[in-house]
Amino acid sequence: MEGPRTIQQRRQDALAKLTEVHADVWVASASAEGIAHLVPLSYAWDGVCLIVVCDEASMTARNIRASSRARLALGGTRDVVMVDVVLEATVDGDAEGASTAEVYASQTDWDPREAEGDFAYLRLRPQRIQVWREANEIAGRLVMRDGAWID
Amino acid sequence: MEGPRTIQQRRQDALAKLTEVHADVWVASASAEGIAHLVPLSYAWDGVCLIVVCDEASMTARNIRASSRARLALGGTRDVVMVDVVLEATVDGDAEGASTAEVYASQTDWDPREAEGDFAYLRLRPQRIQVWREANEIAGRLVMRDGAWID
């Protein structure tokens, strides 16, 4: 096992994951009744928010619209970037959401505008980010708190 | 993209994942207030239940004890085995939980009995399993319903 990364290195590795293209994220959300949902989704990063797209009728869209929050895991189980997010905005792929749809299409391998269905673009703003690989990195895993990177 | 797998193949692939050793699972749980939690954990499979171990005080232990359910993802984002589970039992690593602790230690790369801390072994019984890789496998992804494999 390598030695633990510095907070600067972890922040850099978190940003590398956020800006990775053609990548997926695990999206955990919960209903008001306290039932957890989990799905993998493609994502894009616009510099401020993660963008994910899901069917308007999906459990994920309904949970996040209702609760305004979710918990996202990027990377593998032993190279984790864990991101607690709030819902910044929901847009469709037309007029108001055109730039969001462009960013999304440029970073993922599908374009919902060309697909059948009724899709919502969810812009999810990180509030808290934790970065760790193995047990020796559990300490010091917090790199963002209350939406601000920790120096 | 390969053609979609048959239900028999998907069931076989799900079992292969469940019986894999030194593997991790994403565990999504929710609080009664509807806040989702997500963590990666090591797991074992005793033929009936997945066994995960977490700190008694952790959010995951508290959520699953309170709600008796969780949603687990095995495999990668494009080779998914998604398992909705109910809590079958919680045991510690002593007396009553000795066999559970043995199974766990034999399939994972750590043994909580030798670690500092107050750990709970959670035995999680699958109720619903979905298996898919890409978009062409969304149809037909259900391989277990109400705790029974679908033929």
Interface residues (C-beta under 8 A of the other chain):
Chain A: D24 V25 W26 A28 S29 A30 S31 A32 E33 G34 I35 A36 H37 L38 V39 P40 N63 A66 S67 R69 A70 R71 L72 A73 G76 T77 R78 V80 M82
Chain B: D24 V25 W26 A28 S29 A30 S31 A32 E33 G34 I35 A36 H37 L38 V39 P40 N63 A66 S67 R69 A70 R71 L72 A73 G76 T77 R78 V80 M82
